[in-house]
């Protein structure tokens, strides 16, 4: 059975925005010629790529803060569940938008 937090997150618009931005970020990386192996230590990339990455991190922080203000994230377990939820969502996107080879 899904927790109330997960049920809420599945319908919360902020998470969809994070996902959409991450898809755009992956496309930017692909357009710039990055591959999966090269992502382990990116030190040089065009400014717009770093800006998109920063905007995703900012959006995640903003969503956390908003959920905390609603009383939805109010303990360490909730924050961990949120982080796990977001990580899984972004991992699914990575699998659907590979940087090398064809899409799965």
Order of alpha helices (4+ residues) and beta strands (2+ residues): alpha-alpha-alpha-alpha
